[in-house]
Amino acid sequence: MKFKILKYATFLFGIIVFAASCVNKEFNEPEYQYVDTSLLKPVISIADLYQIVDPTNSGALKKIDTVVYIKATVIANDESGNYYKALVVQDSSAGIEIDIRATGTYLRYPIGQLVYIKCQGLYLGTYGGVYKLGADYNGGVGQIPEPLIKDYLFASPGGVKIKPRVKDLGFTASPARTDYNTLITFKNVQFKTSELGKTYADWENKETSDVYIIDTMKVTADVRTSGYASFAAQLVPTGSGDITAVFTEYVSGSTKTKQLYIRGTEDVKFTQERFGAWFEENFTSSFGTFTQISKIGTAEWHTATYDDGCVSMGTGSSITGADEDWLISDTLDFTTLTGADLEFEYAVNGITTWNDLKLLISTDYTGSGDPVLATWTEVAYPQFGGNDFTFNNSGKFDISSFAGKPNVHIAFKYTRAASGKLTWEISNVNIYKK
């Protein structure tokens, strides 16, 4: 009996030891089997690869027949899910995305990993205007099949994380092809006011989304995030500071969109107060955060292209009769404000009395429905012009009496008599903290 118990205990102990040995082989601590990289010759830079394979910058898919290797460092992988079946590598000259038909590759190719890439047999081409390296897939750049990855990508010891270059957003206006797929830190930026309260991506529907940052010169860039990214559900930060990202671009027809891909929220260091306006609405292509409500007449507020985008209320040759029209902001939460200034730009033509063009603020408007049912306070604003279409800046004027209120709405109220020919155009509405 004792022999059976001992035999059973020995058997059980063996199972435990075997299981423990399996657990100890963690996938995040791979056992590298490096190749002799001294045999991987000749090594050229990524910029030289572009020049040799596609000297005219055509972007057409081309097979690489020459025996060459590139030596680069991993700057982005699939660890956070913002990249999928892809690695981005960079050397001192440029960067490039490598498409591979495998997942979990961050375990083998973590950020900072030095790699040699055999280029012979691969294809160089563009997708959305940016170069990629991979296999041929229906005339475009496809993924290197998983069984072949080991034949083209060779991990090497000695890698260190790439130090990002530092740029301002103005750089994105005319980058060179060697700037794409490189790691760049953009300093003194923040998410646009219209993006606050949004998440990085549509994590519920697993859809890729775009949120925009802006700098002090009002240059913007698109921060693009996959709905599968581990941080997709996180709200964008409200402060300002530095963002580090892989810089890329997407071209569709004549439209070129500069895009930034972060590897995780640790790339976003917005530790400072927001700069510029606490709230801004530029009306560049829509009503934005405002809603128009027509009470009387057939004319309505509409968008226009004047002053780089504005909203306009006026009369045309086919419009007759009196009008009363409101342009009302979404709810503005002034709870955290101890003081505030308002500023906007406007042009007026055909004025007879400034009483027809009123600026009003309410703290009890419901956000929809008839504005007349709410209580509105008229706010005096600096008045310029009146009989031309020249845009004037109101300058900052105080609205601190509404500070601390949770439900603030700003309205521009236009009134015109039946015989009047009055036009009011408004742009660049800004609120500043005091």
NUZA-524943 format. One line per field, with one value per residue (C-alpha): residue in one letter; x, y, z. Coordinates in nm, 4 decimals. Layout:
BEGIN
res	c(A / ...)
east	c(X / ...)
north	c(Y / ...)
up	c(Z / ...)
% end
This chain:
BEGIN
res	c(M / K / F / K / I / L / K / Y / A / T / F / L / F / G / I / I / V / F / A / A / S / C / V / N / K / E / F / N / E / P / E / Y / Q / Y / V / D / T / S / L / L / K / P / V / I / S / I / A / D / L / Y / Q / I / V / D / P / T / N / S / G / A / L / K / K / I / D / T / V / V / Y / I / K / A / T / V / I / A / N / D / E / S / G / N / Y / Y / K / A / L / V / V / Q / D / S / S / A / G / I / E / I / D / I / R / A / T / G / T / Y / L / R / Y / P / I / G / Q / L / V / Y / I / K / C / Q / G / L / Y / L / G / T / Y / G / G / V / Y / K / L / G / A / D / Y / N / G / G / V / G / Q / I / P / E / P / L / I / K / D / Y / L / F / A / S / P / G / G / V / K / I / K / P / R / V / K / D / L / G / F / T / A / S / P / A / R / T / D / Y / N / T / L / I / T / F / K / N / V / Q / F / K / T / S / E / L / G / K / T / Y / A / D / W / E / N / K / E / T / S / D / V / Y / I / I / D / T / M / K / V / T / A / D / V / R / T / S / G / Y / A / S / F / A / A / Q / L / V / P / T / G / S / G / D / I / T / A / V / F / T / E / Y / V / S / G / S / T / K / T / K / Q / L / Y / I / R / G / T / E / D / V / K / F / T / Q / E / R / F / G / A / W / F / E / E / N / F / T / S / S / F / G / T / F / T / Q / I / S / K / I / G / T / A / E / W / H / T / A / T / Y / D / D / G / C / V / S / M / G / T / G / S / S / I / T / G / A / D / E / D / W / L / I / S / D / T / L / D / F / T / T / L / T / G / A / D / L / E / F / E / Y / A / V / N / G / I / T / T / W / N / D / L / K / L / L / I / S / T / D / Y / T / G / S / G / D / P / V / L / A / T / W / T / E / V / A / Y / P / Q / F / G / G / N / D / F / T / F / N / N / S / G / K / F / D / I / S / S / F / A / G / K / P / N / V / H / I / A / F / K / Y / T / R / A / A / S / G / K / L / T / W / E / I / S / N / V / N / I / Y / K / K)
east	c(0.0000 / 0.2829 / 0.4523 / 0.1415 / 0.1112 / 0.4805 / 0.4516 / 0.1493 / 0.3214 / 0.6262 / 0.4058 / 0.2189 / 0.5439 / 0.6675 / 0.3559 / 0.3983 / 0.7638 / 0.6785 / 0.3993 / 0.6241 / 0.8900 / 0.6306 / 0.5105 / 0.8638 / 0.9102 / 0.7341 / 0.6639 / 0.7730 / 1.1206 / 1.2057 / 1.5231 / 1.6889 / 1.8969 / 2.0898 / 2.2493 / 2.5996 / 2.5178 / 2.8709 / 2.7510 / 2.4611 / 2.6235 / 2.6122 / 2.4215 / 2.2709 / 2.0564 / 1.6809 / 1.7259 / 1.9696 / 1.7130 / 1.4578 / 1.7081 / 1.8288 / 1.4879 / 1.2740 / 1.4995 / 1.2153 / 0.9892 / 0.7149 / 0.5723 / 0.5091 / 0.5497 / 0.8982 / 1.0652 / 1.4085 / 1.6455 / 1.9702 / 2.1323 / 2.1168 / 2.0297 / 1.9107 / 2.0015 / 1.7420 / 1.5728 / 1.2106 / 1.0156 / 0.6600 / 0.5005 / 0.1675 / 0.1990 / -0.0740 / -0.2823 / -0.2486 / -0.0386 / -0.1562 / 0.0606 / 0.3283 / 0.6583 / 0.8030 / 1.1808 / 1.4111 / 1.7788 / 1.9702 / 1.8493 / 1.4793 / 1.2073 / 0.9875 / 0.6905 / 0.7287 / 0.4089 / 0.4126 / 0.1408 / 0.1815 / 0.0558 / 0.2210 / 0.5427 / 0.6285 / 0.7517 / 1.0195 / 1.0684 / 1.0159 / 1.0652 / 1.4412 / 1.5218 / 1.7952 / 1.7077 / 1.8677 / 1.6245 / 1.7058 / 1.5570 / 1.6207 / 1.2931 / 1.0760 / 0.8729 / 0.8929 / 0.5892 / 0.3543 / 0.0169 / -0.1574 / 0.1583 / 0.3968 / 0.6560 / 0.6198 / 0.8262 / 0.6619 / 0.5405 / 0.3492 / -0.0275 / -0.2347 / 0.0024 / 0.0390 / 0.2505 / 0.1271 / 0.2341 / 0.5347 / 0.3917 / 0.4628 / 0.6792 / 0.9067 / 0.9542 / 1.2606 / 1.4167 / 1.3967 / 1.4060 / 1.7046 / 1.7099 / 2.0480 / 2.1874 / 2.2940 / 1.9739 / 1.8763 / 1.5570 / 1.5588 / 1.5711 / 1.2880 / 1.3654 / 1.2025 / 0.9890 / 0.7032 / 0.3821 / 0.4756 / 0.7263 / 0.4387 / 0.3580 / 0.6460 / 0.8247 / 1.0706 / 0.9963 / 1.2676 / 1.0683 / 0.7779 / 0.7681 / 1.0112 / 0.9670 / 0.9107 / 0.8285 / 0.6043 / 0.6328 / 0.3813 / 0.0649 / -0.2803 / -0.5953 / -0.8348 / -1.1183 / -1.3674 / -1.1914 / -1.2139 / -1.4424 / -1.3716 / -1.1906 / -0.8883 / -1.1005 / -1.4443 / -1.3639 / -1.7238 / -1.7546 / -1.3831 / -1.3473 / -1.0390 / -1.0854 / -0.9140 / -0.8644 / -0.6737 / -0.3998 / -0.3125 / -0.0119 / 0.0191 / 0.0404 / -0.2906 / -0.1279 / -0.3158 / -0.2358 / -0.4392 / -0.3748 / -0.5091 / -0.5954 / -0.7265 / -1.0473 / -0.8563 / -0.5819 / -0.5563 / -0.6024 / -0.8869 / -1.1441 / -0.9367 / -1.0342 / -0.7864 / -0.6067 / -0.7194 / -0.3812 / -0.0944 / 0.2602 / 0.4553 / 0.3435 / 0.5773 / 0.4477 / 0.5322 / 0.4810 / 0.3036 / 0.0607 / -0.2439 / -0.3049 / -0.6466 / -0.6680 / -0.5392 / -0.5973 / -0.2966 / -0.3616 / -0.0660 / -0.1153 / 0.0478 / 0.0406 / 0.1206 / 0.2358 / 0.0468 / -0.0697 / 0.2790 / 0.3681 / 0.1332 / 0.2814 / 0.0285 / 0.1230 / 0.0775 / -0.2256 / -0.3929 / -0.2663 / -0.4700 / -0.8447 / -1.0309 / -1.3012 / -1.2821 / -1.5105 / -1.3783 / -1.6720 / -1.4225 / -1.6705 / -1.9781 / -2.1696 / -1.9411 / -2.0574 / -2.3359 / -2.6934 / -2.9045 / -3.2716 / -3.4980 / -3.7922 / -3.9252 / -3.8754 / -3.7271 / -3.3589 / -3.1335 / -2.7794 / -2.5476 / -2.1763 / -1.9555 / -1.5893 / -1.5145 / -1.2422 / -1.1222 / -1.4649 / -1.7572 / -2.1324 / -2.3459 / -2.6918 / -2.8270 / -3.0545 / -3.0385 / -3.2310 / -3.4887 / -3.5442 / -3.8068 / -3.9891 / -3.8778 / -3.6388 / -3.5413 / -3.2657 / -3.0573 / -2.7144 / -2.6686 / -2.3675 / -2.3743 / -2.3647 / -2.0475 / -1.9497 / -1.8013 / -1.7830 / -1.4027 / -1.3686 / -1.3157 / -1.3193 / -1.3548 / -1.3171 / -1.5031 / -1.3694 / -1.5028 / -1.4593 / -1.7442 / -1.8422 / -2.1597 / -2.3230 / -2.6492 / -2.6708 / -2.9445 / -2.9344 / -2.7018 / -3.0068 / -3.0681 / -2.7416 / -2.7352 / -2.4998 / -2.6897 / -2.5916 / -2.8230 / -2.7718 / -3.1115 / -3.1532 / -3.2166 / -2.9922 / -3.2750 / -3.6164 / -3.7487 / -3.4828 / -3.7464 / -3.8546 / -3.5173 / -3.3742 / -3.1094 / -2.8765 / -2.7629 / -2.3866 / -2.2365 / -1.9585 / -1.7269 / -1.8984 / -1.7068 / -1.7956 / -2.1539 / -2.1705 / -1.9040 / -1.7950 / -1.4669 / -1.4046 / -1.3196 / -1.1891 / -1.3982 / -1.0989 / -1.1396 / -1.4276 / -1.5330 / -1.8040 / -1.6832 / -2.0309 / -2.1109 / -1.8036 / -1.8842 / -2.2060 / -2.2517 / -2.5008 / -2.3892 / -2.5095 / -2.3898 / -2.6233 / -2.5974 / -2.9438 / -3.0132 / -3.3272 / -3.4216 / -3.7187 / -3.9139 / -3.7485 / -3.3992 / -3.0859 / -2.8719 / -2.5879 / -2.3954 / -2.1005 / -1.9264 / -1.6038 / -1.3423 / -1.5407 / -1.2975 / -1.3333 / -1.0260 / -0.9744 / -0.8825)
north	c(0.0000 / 0.2362 / 0.1473 / 0.2468 / 0.5793 / 0.6540 / 0.5611 / 0.7858 / 1.0757 / 1.0386 / 1.0407 / 1.3519 / 1.5299 / 1.4567 / 1.6141 / 1.9273 / 1.9636 / 1.9202 / 2.1764 / 2.4230 / 2.3846 / 2.4718 / 2.7796 / 2.9101 / 2.9399 / 3.2772 / 3.4040 / 3.7528 / 3.6206 / 3.4462 / 3.2476 / 3.4221 / 3.2181 / 3.4901 / 3.4281 / 3.5337 / 3.8804 / 3.9193 / 3.6940 / 3.9273 / 4.1473 / 4.3985 / 4.6218 / 4.9440 / 5.2146 / 5.2359 / 5.5625 / 5.3869 / 5.1083 / 5.3663 / 5.5231 / 5.1946 / 5.0312 / 5.3366 / 5.6296 / 5.8257 / 5.7968 / 5.6410 / 5.4295 / 5.1430 / 4.7890 / 4.6601 / 4.3307 / 4.3526 / 4.1224 / 4.2569 / 4.0834 / 4.3574 / 4.3803 / 4.6683 / 4.6995 / 4.8848 / 4.9092 / 4.8251 / 5.1393 / 4.9974 / 4.6530 / 4.4891 / 4.4964 / 4.7588 / 4.6554 / 4.9886 / 4.8083 / 4.4731 / 4.2194 / 4.4808 / 4.6077 / 4.9526 / 4.9797 / 5.2790 / 5.3444 / 5.6721 / 5.7548 / 5.6659 / 5.4254 / 5.1646 / 4.9428 / 4.5676 / 4.3690 / 4.0170 / 3.7517 / 3.6879 / 3.8218 / 3.8556 / 3.9466 / 4.1995 / 3.8997 / 3.8284 / 4.1870 / 4.4234 / 4.7965 / 4.8589 / 4.5225 / 4.5398 / 4.3472 / 4.2635 / 4.2369 / 4.0424 / 4.2449 / 4.0125 / 3.8458 / 4.1048 / 4.3808 / 4.7545 / 4.9661 / 5.2246 / 5.2106 / 5.5407 / 5.7128 / 5.5619 / 5.2913 / 4.9389 / 4.6236 / 4.2843 / 4.0205 / 4.0601 / 4.0550 / 4.1190 / 4.3855 / 4.5550 / 4.5151 / 4.2159 / 4.0284 / 3.8016 / 3.4538 / 3.3429 / 3.0379 / 3.2675 / 3.5444 / 3.3693 / 3.3731 / 3.7521 / 3.8949 / 3.8266 / 3.9532 / 4.0736 / 4.1664 / 4.5177 / 4.7029 / 5.0222 / 5.2208 / 5.4903 / 5.8449 / 6.0373 / 6.3398 / 6.6602 / 6.8607 / 7.1089 / 7.0328 / 7.2762 / 7.0147 / 6.7953 / 7.0350 / 6.9209 / 6.6108 / 6.4031 / 6.0368 / 5.9470 / 6.1199 / 5.8774 / 5.5801 / 5.7484 / 5.8234 / 6.1934 / 6.3975 / 6.6964 / 6.9506 / 7.1953 / 7.0487 / 6.9594 / 6.7940 / 7.0343 / 7.1563 / 6.9728 / 6.6424 / 6.6729 / 6.4141 / 6.1695 / 5.8378 / 5.7563 / 5.5234 / 5.3644 / 5.0715 / 4.9503 / 4.8945 / 4.8202 / 5.0939 / 5.3029 / 5.6687 / 6.0024 / 6.2700 / 6.5874 / 6.7732 / 7.1401 / 7.3574 / 7.7242 / 7.8173 / 7.6369 / 7.3624 / 7.0349 / 6.6651 / 6.3462 / 6.0995 / 5.7751 / 5.4801 / 5.1306 / 5.0277 / 4.7173 / 4.9153 / 4.8421 / 5.2150 / 5.2763 / 5.3308 / 5.5895 / 5.9564 / 6.1877 / 6.4050 / 6.7626 / 6.9275 / 7.0156 / 6.8935 / 6.6523 / 6.3584 / 6.0945 / 5.8978 / 5.7178 / 5.9772 / 5.8635 / 5.9793 / 5.8584 / 5.9758 / 5.9458 / 6.1169 / 6.4705 / 6.4645 / 6.4020 / 6.3429 / 6.3498 / 6.0824 / 6.0014 / 5.6521 / 5.6304 / 5.2991 / 5.3598 / 5.6417 / 5.6635 / 5.8391 / 6.1263 / 6.3484 / 6.6289 / 6.7473 / 7.1221 / 7.3520 / 7.3995 / 7.6919 / 7.9340 / 7.9367 / 7.7253 / 7.6870 / 7.7544 / 7.7180 / 7.8152 / 7.7125 / 7.5884 / 7.3612 / 7.3243 / 7.4696 / 7.2645 / 7.2951 / 7.5431 / 7.4856 / 7.7219 / 7.7773 / 7.9857 / 8.1483 / 8.3813 / 8.3943 / 8.1748 / 8.2725 / 8.0621 / 8.0636 / 7.8819 / 7.8120 / 8.0138 / 8.0210 / 8.3819 / 8.4444 / 8.0834 / 7.9587 / 8.1291 / 8.1177 / 8.3752 / 8.5152 / 8.7570 / 8.8193 / 8.7359 / 8.8705 / 8.5922 / 8.6328 / 8.8737 / 8.9307 / 8.9595 / 8.7174 / 8.6102 / 8.3510 / 8.2111 / 8.0482 / 7.8666 / 7.6834 / 7.3403 / 7.3272 / 7.4818 / 7.3773 / 7.6805 / 7.5002 / 7.5056 / 7.8640 / 8.1508 / 8.4043 / 8.4117 / 8.6336 / 8.5930 / 8.6886 / 8.6450 / 8.7811 / 8.9186 / 9.1190 / 9.3264 / 9.4888 / 9.6834 / 9.7782 / 10.0163 / 9.9368 / 9.7146 / 9.5982 / 9.3613 / 9.1742 / 9.0571 / 8.8406 / 8.6510 / 8.4033 / 8.1650 / 7.9356 / 7.7617 / 7.6787 / 7.3063 / 7.2690 / 7.2205 / 7.3584 / 7.7134 / 7.9488 / 8.2066 / 7.9787 / 8.0248 / 8.3241 / 8.5111 / 8.7888 / 9.0341 / 9.0878 / 9.4020 / 9.3401 / 9.5844 / 9.6947 / 9.7794 / 9.8464 / 9.7861 / 9.8688 / 9.6554 / 9.2916 / 9.3466 / 9.1023 / 9.2653 / 9.1069 / 9.1966 / 9.1636 / 8.9944 / 9.1094 / 8.9873 / 8.7235 / 8.6268 / 8.6705 / 8.3272 / 8.1558 / 7.8556 / 7.7778 / 7.4221 / 7.4945 / 7.7900 / 7.8531 / 8.1364 / 8.2646 / 8.5065 / 8.6425 / 8.8014 / 9.0085 / 9.1744 / 9.3850 / 9.2959 / 9.5699 / 9.5246 / 9.4044 / 9.3012 / 9.0494 / 8.9149 / 8.6812 / 8.5225 / 8.3231 / 8.2173 / 8.2179 / 8.1772 / 8.1638 / 8.2205 / 8.1319 / 8.4182)
up	c(0.0000 / 0.0945 / -0.2339 / -0.4340 / -0.2505 / -0.3077 / -0.6732 / -0.7148 / -0.5354 / -0.7558 / -1.0676 / -0.9479 / -0.8669 / -1.2167 / -1.3690 / -1.1564 / -1.2531 / -1.6217 / -1.6011 / -1.4205 / -1.6852 / -1.9488 / -1.7601 / -1.7129 / -2.0889 / -2.1131 / -2.4614 / -2.3640 / -2.2997 / -2.6287 / -2.6657 / -2.9600 / -3.1988 / -3.3753 / -3.7128 / -3.8018 / -3.9378 / -4.0754 / -4.3581 / -4.4435 / -4.7056 / -4.8610 / -4.6166 / -4.7515 / -4.5945 / -4.6382 / -4.8295 / -5.0654 / -5.1139 / -5.2277 / -5.4640 / -5.6132 / -5.6608 / -5.7399 / -5.8330 / -5.9962 / -5.6901 / -5.9040 / -5.6223 / -5.8634 / -5.7307 / -5.8041 / -5.7240 / -5.5683 / -5.7553 / -5.6113 / -5.3143 / -5.0509 / -4.6814 / -4.4706 / -4.1061 / -3.8988 / -3.5603 / -3.4827 / -3.3906 / -3.4065 / -3.3850 / -3.3015 / -2.9219 / -2.8659 / -3.1662 / -3.3448 / -3.6039 / -3.7361 / -3.9166 / -3.9699 / -3.8340 / -3.8840 / -3.8845 / -3.9084 / -3.9630 / -3.9644 / -4.3154 / -4.3304 / -4.2191 / -4.3830 / -4.2990 / -4.3499 / -4.3948 / -4.2507 / -4.2253 / -3.8541 / -3.5226 / -3.1841 / -3.3593 / -3.0875 / -2.8842 / -3.1415 / -3.2614 / -2.9653 / -3.0022 / -3.0056 / -3.1636 / -3.4248 / -3.7430 / -4.0735 / -4.3643 / -4.6762 / -4.9606 / -5.2536 / -5.3485 / -5.1713 / -5.3335 / -5.2770 / -5.3490 / -5.2038 / -5.0376 / -4.9878 / -5.1092 / -4.8507 / -4.9213 / -4.7878 / -4.8164 / -4.8511 / -5.0944 / -5.4188 / -5.3698 / -5.6800 / -5.8032 / -5.4655 / -5.1546 / -4.9565 / -4.6468 / -4.6277 / -4.5515 / -4.1963 / -4.2887 / -4.4919 / -4.2356 / -4.0907 / -4.4368 / -4.4633 / -4.1094 / -3.8855 / -3.5270 / -3.4106 / -3.0669 / -2.9826 / -3.0598 / -2.8752 / -2.9025 / -3.1692 / -3.0344 / -3.2042 / -3.4123 / -3.2871 / -3.5313 / -3.5333 / -3.7185 / -3.9945 / -4.1088 / -4.2292 / -4.5151 / -4.7365 / -4.6045 / -4.8046 / -4.8728 / -4.6233 / -4.3470 / -4.3641 / -4.1277 / -3.8919 / -3.5236 / -3.4590 / -3.1487 / -3.2147 / -2.9351 / -2.7910 / -2.9397 / -2.8084 / -2.9304 / -3.0986 / -2.8807 / -3.1008 / -3.0173 / -2.6379 / -2.4848 / -2.7698 / -2.7456 / -2.9602 / -3.1742 / -3.2036 / -2.9769 / -2.9568 / -3.3326 / -3.3737 / -3.6327 / -3.7000 / -3.6095 / -3.6557 / -3.3907 / -3.4670 / -3.2865 / -3.3370 / -3.2565 / -3.1630 / -3.5333 / -3.5943 / -3.8020 / -3.7581 / -3.7996 / -3.7850 / -3.5015 / -3.6463 / -3.4226 / -3.4876 / -3.3141 / -3.2027 / -3.0267 / -2.6547 / -2.5824 / -2.8311 / -2.5537 / -2.3668 / -2.3845 / -2.5520 / -2.2923 / -2.2399 / -2.1792 / -2.4099 / -2.4523 / -2.6730 / -2.8842 / -3.0286 / -3.3248 / -3.6445 / -3.9167 / -4.2308 / -4.4973 / -4.6864 / -5.0403 / -5.2026 / -5.5388 / -5.4944 / -5.1163 / -4.8949 / -4.5257 / -4.2889 / -4.0231 / -3.6906 / -3.5380 / -3.1681 / -3.0171 / -2.6929 / -2.4669 / -2.3183 / -2.6441 / -2.5500 / -2.2782 / -2.2391 / -1.8912 / -1.9449 / -1.9504 / -2.2861 / -2.4894 / -2.6952 / -2.6774 / -2.4228 / -2.6886 / -3.0600 / -3.3574 / -3.7005 / -3.9219 / -4.1803 / -4.3553 / -4.1339 / -3.8412 / -3.6174 / -3.2573 / -3.3428 / -3.4587 / -3.6665 / -3.5862 / -3.8127 / -3.6324 / -3.9025 / -4.2785 / -4.5458 / -4.5158 / -4.2933 / -4.1609 / -4.4011 / -4.4364 / -4.6711 / -4.7701 / -4.6767 / -4.4163 / -4.4648 / -4.3564 / -4.1884 / -4.1348 / -4.3102 / -4.2664 / -4.5254 / -4.8178 / -5.1837 / -5.4769 / -5.4439 / -5.0672 / -4.9389 / -4.6120 / -4.2497 / -4.0808 / -3.7316 / -3.7152 / -3.4304 / -3.4328 / -3.1006 / -2.9577 / -2.8022 / -2.4226 / -2.2807 / -1.9299 / -1.7527 / -1.4174 / -1.4014 / -1.5264 / -1.2842 / -1.5644 / -1.9420 / -2.2487 / -2.5775 / -2.9183 / -3.2707 / -3.6231 / -3.8264 / -4.1343 / -4.1665 / -4.4663 / -4.4932 / -4.1260 / -4.0110 / -3.6389 / -3.4367 / -3.2420 / -3.5341 / -3.4621 / -3.1035 / -2.9011 / -2.6303 / -2.3578 / -2.1693 / -1.8716 / -1.8918 / -2.2614 / -2.3015 / -2.6046 / -2.8526 / -2.9326 / -2.9343 / -2.7955 / -2.7028 / -2.4168 / -2.2458 / -2.0599 / -2.2568 / -2.1474 / -2.4118 / -2.4133 / -2.5642 / -2.8136 / -3.0005 / -3.3214 / -3.6388 / -4.0002 / -4.1008 / -4.4700 / -4.6307 / -4.6238 / -4.4397 / -4.1555 / -3.8237 / -3.5065 / -3.2034 / -2.9726 / -2.6366 / -2.4171 / -2.0764 / -2.0134 / -1.6660 / -1.5182 / -1.6588 / -1.5074 / -1.2896 / -1.4768 / -1.6109 / -1.8904 / -2.1031 / -2.4581 / -2.6807 / -2.9527 / -3.2421 / -3.3155 / -3.6545 / -3.7157 / -4.0434 / -4.1406 / -4.4533 / -4.6567 / -4.5162 / -4.6947 / -4.3997 / -4.4057 / -4.1028 / -4.1461 / -3.8447 / -3.8084 / -3.5524 / -3.2298 / -2.9378 / -2.5602 / -2.3403 / -1.9766 / -1.7433)
% end
